[in-house]
Amino acid sequence: MNGRAPQRRAGLYSMQGEVWLCRHAACGASLQYAGAVFVTADGGKSSYSPLFTKHLVKFMPSKDVSTSISFTMSTEVSTKPKVEVPEWVLEIKRKYLSQNVSQFIVHGNINDYVRVVEDGKARYLKLKSFFNDQMFKHRDIVVYYDRAAGIRFKDDRIFGGEGNMRQDFVSTLKMFDELTGNNFSDLSRDPARAFLTLDTYFNLCINQEFLQFLIGYLERRLKKEAGEKAAYTAEEEEMDIVQRFMNKTIPDLMSYIDSSGKKNGPKDVDIQRLLNHLKKRVSQPKSIAFVVEYAENLIPVASNAKEERMLLVFLQKWAKEDKFLNADMTVLIVTENITDINPQYVRNPYTHEVAIPYPDEENRLQFIRDYFEKHPDSLALFEMKPEVLAKNTAGLGIVHLNILMSEVTQNQLAFTNEELTKKKKDMIEAEAGGMLEFIQSKFSLKNVAGHAQAKKHLMDAARALKNGRQDVMPMGYLISGPVGTGKTFMITCFANDIGVPMVLLKNFRGQYVGQSEGNLQKVLKILKAMAPVAVMIDEADAYLGKRSSGGDSGVNQRIFSMIASFMSDTENRGKVIWFLVTARPDLMPVDFKRQGRAEEHIGLFYPETLDEKKELLEVMLKKTDIDYLDIEEFDEDFFEDLPVRSGADMEAALTRAKFKAASLGLDKVDIDMVAQVFNDFLPPTYPEEIELMTYAAVLECTSKELLPPKYRKLTRQEVLETLQDLQDRVG
């Protein structure tokens, strides 16, 4: 086709009783097509050439964009029953129909089920089954590739199909091999060889320019054999075509075909048969879907291997060259973490990123209701209502819900709220690959000793969140203070009060390039799906990384950016609550401490007053199961001379008292035994380090009310000078 025709509107058309969809705004130039009349969206009638028909695809559920694009169709056009599919599928359709993008990176929750509703009935399909049965249901060729299995087709006999797609693939390549002397039909699992074979096949399916050239050449060759005058002149354009698509020059091609029957040439080139095959391909262009599975193993991040660079070139060529964009061809690159594949490919403007999200509460409720509709007898086995089950399974995929509910149904076991909590914990920790750990506490903020102002502040926040005021919640908290002041305990008590799960973000760093970023991306997606959730990062000063790359190929910098970006996303306000715990906030990057991320800075300090020390001892007696001792029986001198300052030290000393009682054959500890152990107890002390941590917490605190009285009178400058002096001494 030379040039483009006048602009035509993309839309629905009727051709010989069938409904077709044109995905192009510009169509073929010729205005002749025997026996075909297209009814345009405005009711007008036009006839088009075969070149126009290659832009048309049968109208099917997977191409139905009725939920996002409206078409006004004539009465001659009939539609099939409406099919409901997820939003990410509609996003692919909208982009594909724009004619600007035909290559998509599908990532995220790729191992889950896809919900499809047709005629009011819901089905849940695995991603590959969804591609086959819905999205590419009417494609002529659907081909898959992964490094392990090589090239496979939707209808391969191994999958219960008839094998027509593979048959077309092999026969077409054999024809091309016969014409050129190559051996593309000898399929290989080797990625470079397989992609070269696929590139050849795709061109023989959709490259009209190349096919027309081959037809013209073979027709001239037949005339020459018949004795007719048909001199062949290798024009510059034709030489370019052959060199680009056949890796041969015109003289090489002519020499090969002319050597028919000779030792190094084809034994017998049936030119007429090849010509018929080519004409059939021109008159019946193929619609193609190509799906690359486990793409992270083909074009991994930061790889310079020759093979992987070659694959990258093929994918970029298929994404941007007009012959592929103008054809009915879709390429899907499937990977769980987009950060695991080459960033050069991800940044390509001719590819579009499509994220499959984890199911939200509405999606989970849909599945639960669909499940109970199919298994009505199992409803009585569940202690909770479907709405409660959906709400309390945040973070689980549909596949997890199916496993959970099927296990209950098959085993006829009663399913309680306690069992749900345990199952959810196990499934999410397994999904996160050990990078998240649930933290559970049976205590509330009322069980926290001391820290009166900090407790009041957090209790007010818990009350606001329970009242649905997520908009007033800070994006995150910075909890600082010397070691042993109960930072972690207070946070877990707060999470218990607001009724949301709390997880500890564990080590996600990997040894391979890109692995750390991929792990973190997966964790952040799970956290978003779990909302509402509290996330604790312990030793945040060492954990979060730095803005500078520091000779690690930029890994720390990218991790830094990913966490900072997620923390500042205001859509997560009140849904994902961050707690950055550290004894050295002065070592943390300012980016994480600023407003919009860790907005509230709370400092926790050692008890100073008599009441605070009594309250701490009372809590620790209860925690160590010595609460049979009356706190009022301890005199004031005991508290005045108390050698231990932190809750951690006090718990250690009380445990030592229990040990002493056990060694004496006693079941209980008395007050004199506690006093003796406390007087003997020498906790490891590092006074300058402790003072440094204290002043660092004072400096970071964002409210004077949260500071002990003796620090409220200090100016910021005085605190800063003291802190700098301590930093110089401690190092």
N, C-alpha and C positions, 0 to 999 in steps of 0.2 A: 504494500500500500504506500503510495507516494503522497505525502501531505495528509492533511486532515479535512474532513468534510465540514460543512456548516454545523454550528452547534446544535446538538439535540439534547433534550431534557432527559435526565436519568429518571426511570420510573418503571411502571408495569406495562406490559404489552401482551396482546393476544395473538398467537400464531397457530393457525390450523387447530383450533380448539383447545390449545394448551396455554397456560399462563406463564409468561417469561418475565424476567427482571433484567433490565439493562443497568449496569453499574457505572456507566460512563456518561460524561456530559458531551463528549464528541465522538461521532461514529464514522463509518466508512463513507467513501466518496461516491460510489456508484449507486444508482437508484433502480436497479433491476434485481428482482429475486422472484423467480417463477413460482406461482402458487402460494406465496406467503403475503399476508396482509397484516400489518401491525397496527393495532388500535392504540393510539397514544393516550396519555393520561387525560388530555382535554377532549377526547372523543374524536380527534382527527385521525385520518387514515393515511399511511405512507407505506411505500414498499422500499426494501433495502437490499443491498447486495449480500453475498455470503460473508464478505468481510465484516459486515455489521453483526452478523449472527454470532461471531466469536465473542462479541461483547455481551451476549445474552446468556443468562443462566436460568435454569428452570426455577420458577418461584416455589419455594419450599419453606417449611417451618424455620429452618436454620437461616433463611434469608429474610424472614418476615421481620421488618423493622417497624411494625405498626405501633409499638409502644414508644418509639422515639422519632419516627419520620412519618408524616401523613401523606398519603397518596389519594388523589381524587380520581377514581377509576370509572370508566364507562360501564354501562350496563352489560356490555359484552364480556367483561372480565369477571371471573368467579374466583373466590378465595377459598383456601382450605381452612379447616378448624384452627383456631388460634392456639398457639403453643406459648407457654410461659417459660422463660429461661432466665437465669441470673443476669444481673446488670453488667457484669464483666463481659458476658457474651455479646450483649447489645453494643457495648463499647467497641468490640472488634468489628461488628457489622457496620457501625457508623463510619469507622475509619476506613474500612475496606471499600465501602461504597463511594467514598470520596475520590477514589482512583489515585490517591497520592501515597497510600501505604498499603502494602500487601504482605508485610513481614512483621510478626509480632513476637515479643518475648513474654511468654506466659509463666508467671512465677508466683510463689506464695504457697497457699494451701492446696497444692496440686495432688495430694494423696487422699483428699476427701471425696465424698460423693457430690455429684451435681444434680440438683433437683429440677425435673422437667415435668410440667403439667400439660397434658394434652387431653382434650375432651373432659376436663374436670378431674382427671385421674393423675395422681402424682407418681412419678417413678424416680428412683435414685440410682444414678449411673456413675460408675467410675469414669475418670476423665477420658481415658482412651475409648471407652464404650460410647461416651457422649460425642466424641469427635466422629466416630463411625456411624452411629445411629441417628444423630441429629445434625450436628454442625456441618458435616461433610457427607450427608446422606446421599445427595444426588451428584457428587463429584464423580467424574469418569475414572479418575485415578487418585487413590489415597495411598501414599507411600510413607513408611516410617523408617527411621534409621537410628540406631544406637551402636556404640562401639562393640558391644558384645555380640549382638544378634545380626548386625549388618542390615542390609536392605530387606524390608518386609512390606507386604501389602495388606490392605484392609480385608480383602476377600481370599487370602491365602487358604489353601485347603487345611492347613494345620489349625486355622481358626474356624473351620467349618464352612468356608466359602467355596466358590467354584474355580477360583484361580484365574479369572479372566484378566485381571489387571496385570498380574505377573506375565501372563501369556502375551499381552500386548507389549509389555516392556521388553521381553526377551526377543520377540519376533521383530520389533522395530530396530533393536540394536543389532540383530543378526543381519537385517537388510543393510544397515549402515556399515557393518563390518565387511559385508560382501562388496560394498561400493568403494570402500576406502582402504581395505586391508588391515583394519584395526581388529581388536578382539574385545570390544566393550561388552559383548554378551557373556563373557566369562566373568561372572559376578565375583566380587571380592569383598571381604569384610574390612579390609584395610581402608581407613577413612579417606585418605587422599585419592586412592584409586576409585572408591565408591562414589565420592563426590564428583570426580571427573566423569564417571559413567552417568550419573544423574544429570549433570550439566548437559551432556550430549542428548540424553533422552528428553529433557525439558525443551531443548531447542527444537528437536524433531516433533514435539507436540504443539508448540505455540509460536515458533519463529517463522512467520509467514514469508518473510523476506528470503530466508535461507532455503525454505522448501521450494519457493517459486524459482529460485535460481537453479536448484538441482533438477527440477522438472524441465526447465528450459535447456539446460545442458544435455540431459539425457534425450530430449526430443531431437536436438540437433545431432546427437550421436546416432540415433536411429536413422535419420535422413541420410547421414553420411554413409551408413552401412547399406542403405537402399540405393546408393548411387546418386542420390539427389545432391544438388549443389547446396552445401550448408557449411560454409567456412566458419570456423570458430575463432573468435577474437577475444582474448582474455583482457577485458577492459579493467581499468584500475579499480572500479567499484567491485567487480566480480572477484578479482583477486583478493581484495580485502575480505570479502565474505568467506571465501574458502579458507584463507589463512586464519581467520578468527575462529571459525566453527569446526574446521576439520584438521587443523594443525598440519596442513599440507599446502604446497603451492599449486597453482593451476597446472604447470607442466608435470608435477609429480602425480596429480590426480589423473590427468590425461594419459600419462605413461602407464600408470597402474591399470586403468581400464583397457587401454589398448593392448596390454600384455596378456589378455585373456587366453587361457590355455597354456601359457608358458610356465616355465619352472617356478619362477619367483612371483608369478601373478596369480590371479584367481583362476581356478580351473574352468569355470564357466560363469560368466556374468550374463544373467538373463535380464537385459536392459528393460525390456517391455514389462516384465513382472515388477521390477523395481520402480518403474515409472508409474504403474498402476497403484502400487503401494503409496507412493508419494502423493499422487493426486487424491487418493482417499483421505490422507491425513490433512490435506489442504481443505477439502470439502467438509471434513468432520473434525474440527479442532477439539482437542481434549481440554477439559477442565481438571485442574490439578490441585491437590492439597499435599503438602510435604511437612511432616512433623518430625522434628529432631528431639529425641528423648535423651535425658541425662546429658544435657548440653554442656554442663560444667566439665565433663570428661573429654570434650572435643575442642572447645575454645576456652580453656581455663584462664583465669585472671593472671596477668603478668607472665605469660609464657612466650618464649621466643623460638620454640621449636619450629623447624621448617614445615613439618606436616600441619601444625596448627595454624601457622600463618597462611598456608594454602587454603585451608578450610575457611578461614576468615575472609579471604578474598572472594571465594565462591559465594558465600552468604551475602557479602556486601554487593556483589555484582547482581545477584538475583533480587536484591532489595531495591536497587536504584535504576537499573537499565530499563528503558521504555518498553522493550519487547516483553518484559516480565510484568511490568506495571499495567500494561494495556491488555494483558491476557487474564483469563479467569484462573489465577494461580495464587494460592495462599501458602505462606511458609510460617510455621509455628515453632519457636524455639522454647522448649519446656525445661525449666530448672526450678528447684525449690528456692534457692537464694540467688537473686540477681547479681549480688556482689561476687558470686563464684565464677562468673563468666567475664570474658575479656571486656574491659571498659571501652575500648575502641569500638566494639560492636554495639554496646549499649548506647553510646553517644551518637551513633549514626542517625541522622535526621530522617532516614527512610525506614527506620524501624520504630515500632511503638511498644511501649512497656504496658503490660496488662497484669495487674495484681489480682489474684484470687484471694479474697479475704476469708478469715475464719468466720463461721456463722455467728450472727448476733442473736439476741434473745428471741426475736421474732422468727428467725430461721429455725432455731432449735425447737420452738414451740410448734411450728409447722410440722417438723419431722415427728415430734412426739405424738401429735394428734393423728398424723398419717399412720404411725406405728400402731396406736391403739385402735384405729379404725380397722386395721388389718388383723390385729390380735386383741379383740375386745375382752377376752377372758383374763388377759394379763393385767388389766387395769387395777383389779382388786389386790394384786401383789405389791403395789407401790403405796407406801405410806403417805406420800405427798401428792398433791394435785398436779396436773400437767403444767400449769402456770408456774408453780413453785419449782418443779423439776427443771423447767427451762431457765428460770432465773438463777438457780443454784448450780448450773453447769457451765457458767461462763468460762471460756477458754478451751472447751472441748469441741472437737469437730463432730460432724454428723457420723463419721465412721466410728468415733469413740462412743457416741450415744447408742449407735446400733449394736455395738459389742456389749455395752453395759445392759441395755434393755433385753437383748436376746439371751444373755446369760441368765437373767432373772426369769424370763419366760420359759426357757428350756429346762431349767432346774427347779422351777416352781418354788422359788425361795422368796420370802417376804423381804422387801427392800425398804430399809429405814433411812432416816436422815443421817444417822451416824455412818451407815454403810456408804451412802452417797458421798459424804465428805472424804472418806478414806479412798474410795474409787477415784474420785476427781483428783485428789492429791497424787495418787500413784500414776494416773494416766498423764497428767500434765508434766510431772517430773520426768517421766519416760519420754514424752514428746520433746521436752527441752534437752534431753540428752545429759542430764545431770548438771545443767547450767543454772537451774532454779531449784531452790529448796524451800518447802513450806515451813513457816515458823508458826507454831501454835502455842497459845498461852491460855491458861485457865484463870489468869489474874486480870484485874481491871486497874484503872488508874487509882482507884481507892486503895489498892494494895501497895501503891508506891509510897515509900517513906521519904519525907522531906520534899524539897523542890516545890513548895506550895504554889508559887506564882507560875511556874512552868506547868504544873498539873492543871491549874485553873484555866490557863490559856488553851491547853489541849482539850480539856473538858468542854469549853465553849465551842471549839472547832468540831468536836464530835457531835454536839447537840445541833449545830448548824447543818452538818452533813446528814444527820438522821431526819432533819426537817426538810430535806430536799434542796438546801441552799448550796449546791455545788459551786455556784458562781462566786461565793465569798471565800472559798478554800484557796490556800496558797498552792502554787504549782509544786512546791516541795519544801522540805525542812532541812536545815543544817543543824545537827545535834552535836555539840562539842563539849569538851570538859576533860578534866584529868582522868586517868584510868581508874576504874573501879567506882565511878559515880552512878552507875546504873543506866547508862544511855540506851543500851539494847533492851533492857527490861522495860523501861518506860515506853519505848516505841511499840513493843509487842502488846503491852497493856492498852495502849491507845488504839491499836488496830482491833483488839478484841472489843473495845468499847464502841467503835463505829460499825462493827459487824461485817468487816470485809476481810478477805484472806490477806495474809502478808507473806511475801516471798523474799528470800535472800538471793541476791544476784551473785552467783559464784563465778569461778574462773571460766571464761569462754575463749581464752586465747589458745591458738593452735600453732603447730610448728611449721605449717606450710603457708606460702604466700597466699593471702586472701582468705585463709581459713578463719582467722579471728573475726574479720568483718562479716563473713557469712554467718558465723555462729551468733554474733551479736544481732544481726538483722533478724534472724529467726526468733531470738529471745524477745526482741522488741515487738514483733508481730504477735507473739503469744500473750505478752503483757497487755497489749491493746485489746485483744480478744477477751482477756480475763476481766476487764474493767467491770465494776470497781475493784481496785487492788492496791495494796500498799507495797512499795518496793524498798527494801533496805540494802544499802551498800555499806558494808563495814570496812573500816580502814580506807575511807574514801580518798584520802590524800595519796595513797599508793595505788589505788585501784583504777582511778579514772583516766590515767594517762596524761599526756601533755600536748599542748598545741604544737610544739616543735617536733620534728620528725626524729631527731637524735640518732641518725644513722641506722634506723630500723626500716628503711624503705618506705617511710611514711605511714606505717601501721598505727602507731600511737596517735598520729595526727588525724587519721581517718576515724578511728574509734572515738577520739575526743569529739570530733564533729558530729558523728552519728548520735551519741548520747546527748550532747548539748542540744541538737536540733529536736530530738524527741522530747526532752524535758521542757522545752520552751513552746511546744505546740499547745496552744490554748484550748484546742478541742478536747484535750485530756484533763483539763482542770476539774478537780474533784473526782476524776475517774481513775487516773494513775497518779498516786501520791508518792513522791520520792522522799526518802529519808537518807541523807548522807551523814554517816556517823564517823567521827574522827576525833582523836585527841590532839591533832596538830592541824587545825584549820588554816594556819598561816602557810602551810606547804601546799594548799590546794590552789589550783588555777582560779583566778578571779572570775572567769567566765561561768563557772558553776555556782558561784556564791552570789551572783548579781540578782537583782530583781527580775522576775520573769522565769527564773529557774528555782533555785533554793531561796524562796522569798522570805521565809521566817527563820531567823537564827536564834536558837535556844541554847543557852549555856547551862550546864549542870555542874554543881560545885559540892565540895565536901560539907557535911553538916557543921554549923558553927555554934548554934544556940543549944541550950540544955534540952529544949523541947524537940529539936530536930534530932539530937542524938538518941533521945528516948524513943522517938517514933521509929528511927532506923533499927534500933535493937529489937523493938517489938516485932517489926516485920521479919527480921532475920531469925528470931526465935521461932516464929511460925513457919518460916521457910525450911528450917532445919528440924522441924518436929519437936522443938523444946518449948512449945508455947504453954506447957503446963506450969512454967515459971511465971510468977506475977511480976510484971515490969515495975510495979510500985515498991517491991521489996528491995530493989537496987537503990542505994542512997546516992545523994548528989555528988559525994566525993568520988564515987565510982565513975560517974560521967565526966567530972572535971579532969580526972587523971587518965581518961580513956586513951590508951596508946594507939588504938586503931582508928583510922579516919574514914575509910571507904567501906561501902557495903560489901565489897569483895573480900576485904581483909577481915571484916567482922564475921562473915560466913565461914571463912577458913578457920578463924579462932574458935567459933562455936562447934565446928566439926571436930576440931582437936579436943575440945572438952568432952564430946560424946565418945571419942576414942579412949580418952583417959578413964571414963566411967566403965566402958566395956572391958578395959584391961584390968580393972579392979573387981570385975564380976558384978557390976551394978547395972540395973536396967535404966536408971534415970540419972540425969545430971542435976546437981543442986547449985545454989547461988554461989557458995564458997568455991566450988570447983570451977565455975565460970570465971570468977574473979581471979583465981590463981592462974588459970590459963591465959587470961587477958594480960596479967602482969608479966607473965613469962614470954608472951608472944612478941616476937621482933619481926614485923613485916619488912620485906625488902623495900628500902626507901631510896629515892633519888631526888632529894629536895629541890635541886635546881631544875631538873626536868619537870617535876610536878608543878613548880611555880611557873615555868615557861608555858606549860599546857593551860594553867589557870588563866594567865594573862592573855593568852591567845584566844581563849573562850570569851573573856571579858571584852576584848577588842571586837570580836565578831558579833556579839549580841546586838540584836536590833531593837531591844526595848530595855529601858532602865529598870522597869518593874521586875524584870526577870533576873536582875543582878542582886547578889547579897549586899546588904547595907553598906559594908565597908568599901565596896568598889563603886557605889553609885556616886560618891563624892569626887572621884578621880576624873580629870578631864581626859579627853581622847588622846591629847598630846602626851600627858603623863603616862598613860597606859602604853602608848606606842614606844616611848623612850625606854620604859622598863622592859618591854618585850624585846626591843632591839638589843639591849644590854645582855639579856638572858640568852638570846640567840648567839651573840658573839662568844659568850662563855661556854655554852653547851656545844655549839658547833652544829 
